[in-house]
Amino acid sequence: MRRCALVEDDTVFMALMHNFFEKRGWVCDDFSDVEAVLNEVGRTVYDLYIIDINLPESDGIALLKELRKSYPSVPVIMVSGYTDIETIMDAYDVGCDEYLKKPFDLRELEIKVAKLMNEELLSLSANVKYDIAGRLLFVDDEEIHLSLKESNLLHTFMTNVNRPLTHSYLESVIWGGVEDNGHALRNLILRLRKRIGAGIIDTVQGKGYILRPKTD
């Protein structure tokens, strides 16, 4: 079981990320200050650190400097509302692997984590695989070209596996908030079903659609 250290002083944002990791089978330890993290890392092994740059009494970059003395290769994702290039470069200079600017979509975090953890291809069925980091679809080990809308739709399903998604939510993802695209959405779903095979994307009557990988 993988373990993540989440260092964040925004309780709402911490809860969102904590739930994100728990749903994916991680153990997630939450910290709100640098001292608490440094007291714990000597007795707990972490597979990943998520560190906010702006922390009380210190900052995430100073924490990362300390961590890199003992853990030079553990993946670290820095998060921050800062936009200045100097701060971002400082984070990379002291050893961060990825940087996310707040606010960010949790699907961005999913992609970063998958990349850093070298996760294997996700299986939709025995012969259909999906590379979540590269957004690539493979059928019988052959890459299948997807249009931009098909790619966005499949990625949305793959980051919400076994979770019903409403028509309005899918329309907002694909068409940027433009509604009343029911016919276009149905056609897009039909095309994607042809790509990945039948019985993977199901209709939830009166609500939307759900992607259920075939495990048998």
C-alpha positions, 0 to 999 in steps of 0.5 A: 500500500502506497503512502503519501504525505500531504502538507497543506494548511488550507483545510478545504483543499487538504480534504479534497486531496486526502479524499482523492488519494483515499479513493485510489487506495493510498494511505494519506497523512495530513500535515499543516506545518513543517515541524510536524512533517520533519518529526514524522519522516524519521519513522514513516516511509513515504512514497510521495510528498505533496507540499504547499509552498505557502506554509505557516512559520516556514515555506514548502521550499525550505521543507523540500530542502530538508527532505532532499538531504535524506530522501533525494529520490522520493517524488515531490509535487509542489502546489501553490497559488504563486505565478511568478517564474522565480518561485516556480524555478526555486521549487524545481532548483531544490528538487521538486518533480512536478508543480501545480498551480492552485486552483487545479482540477484533480484530474491534473493531479491524477496525471502527475501522480500516475507519471511520477509513480510509473503506473502501468497501463489501466485495463478497460478489458483484456485487450483494451488499455489506457495510459492515463499519463499520456492519454493514449488508448491501446487495443490489442497493443496498437495505439488508437487515434482519438479525436480531441473530444473523444480523448477528453471524454475517455479521460474523464471516464477513466478518472471517474471509473465506476462513478455515474457521470451526468449528461450536464457534467459530461457536456460541460467537460467536452463543450465548456459549459454549453448545454443542450448537446444531448444529441452530440453527446450521444454520438460521441459516446457511440463513437467511443464505444466503438473504439473500446468495445461494447459493455464498458460504457453503460447508460444510467437511465435518466442520469448519464453514463458510467464506465465499468472496466471488464475484470473477467 
